[in-house]
């Protein structure tokens, strides 16, 4: 079964004014769609892999046949990263988290403001294209960055949430002002979706 681009869970204009409508069209319909197309094309060379979930392919990236490994790493990563990205944003999002996610972030980083500062700094300082993440490994949360479309799954982490710092994610509106984009992005984060991802990370840790 071919991998597919998931539909946006909201309208293309839903994240205005923080993420503009044109960027959402290009990002979802152009970039994400290209990753999915290229992933499916690569997997045609190894039909036995076509039915495996993209996350599973990434977790076992070193076992992927060498002739398609780079394509799966780049395009499978792009597919999985963006699928998460659309899910953890919403219209009228943002604000401070509450409940389980707030407690976990406070335990790991001391305060929500400290988390934002460290997350934004890591994203702003990341050289070139990539992502900045809050990830879970065991019971601990930490901030990491990954290059290009590399996925935290490839390194044994569970991505609780992350922000895309490729220029295509922000350049139409923010040009070279990546720090401004990183700051604005907190206004669209969907804490309910992030909480569900944290709960999934906790279940996986208990099962490990």
C-alpha positions in Angstrom: 0.0 0.0 0.0 1.4 3.4 -1.0 2.1 6.0 1.6 -0.2 9.0 1.4 -0.1 12.6 2.4 -2.5 13.1 5.3 -5.0 16.0 4.8 -4.5 19.0 6.9 -6.7 18.9 10.0 -7.7 22.5 9.5 -8.0 25.1 6.7 -4.9 26.4 5.0 -5.6 29.8 6.4 -6.2 28.6 9.9 -2.8 29.4 11.3 -2.8 33.1 10.1 -1.3 35.5 10.9 1.5 33.4 12.4 1.9 31.0 9.4 0.6 32.4 6.2 -1.8 30.6 3.8 0.5 30.5 0.8 3.3 28.8 2.9 0.8 26.2 4.1 -0.2 25.4 0.5 3.3 25.1 -0.7 4.5 23.3 2.4 1.8 20.7 2.5 0.8 20.3 -1.1 4.3 20.8 -2.5 7.1 19.7 -0.1 5.2 17.1 1.9 3.7 15.6 -1.3 7.1 15.4 -2.9 8.5 13.5 0.1 5.7 10.9 -0.1 6.0 10.5 -3.9 9.8 10.0 -3.6 9.4 7.5 -0.7 6.9 5.5 -2.7 9.2 5.5 -5.7 12.1 4.3 -3.7 10.1 1.5 -2.1 9.1 0.2 -5.5 12.6 -1.3 -5.8 11.9 -3.4 -2.7 8.2 -4.4 -2.6 8.6 -6.3 0.6 9.1 -3.0 2.4 6.0 -1.2 1.0 3.6 -2.4 3.7 5.9 -1.3 6.6 4.9 1.9 8.4 7.2 4.8 7.6 8.1 5.2 11.3 9.2 1.5 11.4 11.4 2.1 8.4 13.1 5.0 10.1 13.6 3.1 13.4 15.4 0.4 11.4 17.1 2.7 8.9 20.4 0.8 9.1 18.6 -2.4 7.9 17.1 -0.7 4.9 18.8 -1.9 1.6 21.7 0.4 0.9 20.5 1.3 -2.6 17.4 3.1 -1.2 18.6 3.9 2.4 19.3 7.6 1.7 16.0 8.0 -0.1 14.1 6.5 2.7 16.0 8.5 5.3 15.3 11.8 3.5 11.8 11.2 2.2 10.5 8.9 4.9 11.8 11.3 7.4 10.2 14.2 5.6 6.9 12.3 5.5 6.9 11.4 9.2 8.2 14.8 10.4 5.6 16.7 8.5 2.7 14.4 9.5 3.6 15.2 13.1 4.0 18.9 12.3 0.4 19.3 11.0 -1.0 17.4 13.9 0.6 19.5 16.6 -0.7 22.9 15.3 -4.1 24.4 15.4 -6.0 27.7 15.0 -6.1 29.7 18.2 -3.5 27.5 19.8 -0.6 28.4 22.1 -0.7 29.7 25.6 0.8 27.9 28.5 0.3 24.1 28.7 -1.7 22.5 31.5 -1.9 19.1 33.1 0.5 16.3 32.4 2.5 18.0 29.6 3.0 21.1 31.8 4.3 19.0 34.7 6.6 17.1 32.4 8.0 20.2 30.8 8.5 21.9 34.2 10.3 18.8 35.5 12.6 18.7 32.5 13.3 22.4 32.0 12.4 24.2 35.2 9.7 26.4 33.6 7.8 26.9 30.4 9.6 30.2 29.7 12.9 28.4 30.1 11.8 25.7 27.7 10.8 28.2 25.1 14.0 30.1 25.4 16.2 27.0 25.0 14.0 25.6 22.2 14.1 28.8 20.3 17.8 29.2 20.8 18.5 25.7 19.6 16.3 26.3 16.5 17.9 29.6 15.7 21.4 28.3 16.0 20.9 25.2 14.0 23.0 25.6 10.9 21.2 25.0 7.6 18.0 23.0 7.2 16.5 20.8 9.9 14.3 20.6 12.9 14.3 21.4 16.6 12.6 18.9 18.9 11.5 18.1 22.4 12.0 14.4 22.5 11.5 11.6 25.0 14.0 8.8 25.7 13.2 6.8 28.8 11.4 9.2 31.2 13.5 12.2 30.4 12.5 15.0 28.0 15.3 16.9 26.2 15.8 19.4 23.3 17.7 18.2 20.2 18.1 19.3 16.6 18.3 17.1 13.5 19.7 18.0 10.1 17.7 18.0 6.9 14.7 15.5 7.3 16.5 13.2 9.8 14.0 11.9 12.3 14.5 11.4 16.0 13.1 7.9 15.6 16.4 7.0 13.8 18.3 7.8 17.1 16.0 6.0 19.5 14.0 9.1 20.5 10.3 9.6 20.5 9.5 13.1 19.1 6.9 14.7 21.4 6.8 17.9 19.3 9.1 19.8 16.9 9.3 22.8 14.7 10.5 22.9 11.1 13.4 25.3 10.5 13.8 24.6 6.8 13.5 28.0 5.0 10.4 26.7 3.1 8.6 26.6 6.5 8.9 30.4 7.1 10.7 32.3 4.3 7.7 33.8 2.5 6.6 35.6 5.6 9.7 35.9 7.8 12.5 35.9 5.2 15.7 35.5 7.1 14.2 36.2 10.5 14.2 32.6 11.8 14.1 33.7 15.5 10.9 35.7 14.8 9.3 32.7 13.2 10.3 30.5 16.1 8.8 32.9 18.6 5.6 33.3 16.6 5.1 29.5 16.2 4.2 29.1 19.9 0.9 30.8 19.1 -0.3 27.8 17.0 1.0 24.8 19.1 -1.8 22.4 19.9 -1.1 21.3 23.5 -3.9 18.7 23.4 -2.1 16.9 20.5 1.2 17.3 22.2 -0.2 15.7 25.4 -1.4 12.7 23.4 2.1 12.3 21.9 3.7 12.5 25.4 1.3 9.8 26.6 2.2 7.6 23.7 5.9 8.1 24.5 5.2 7.1 28.1 3.4 3.9 26.9 6.3 3.0 24.7 8.7 3.6 27.5 6.8 1.3 29.8 6.6 -1.4 27.2 10.3 -1.2 26.4 
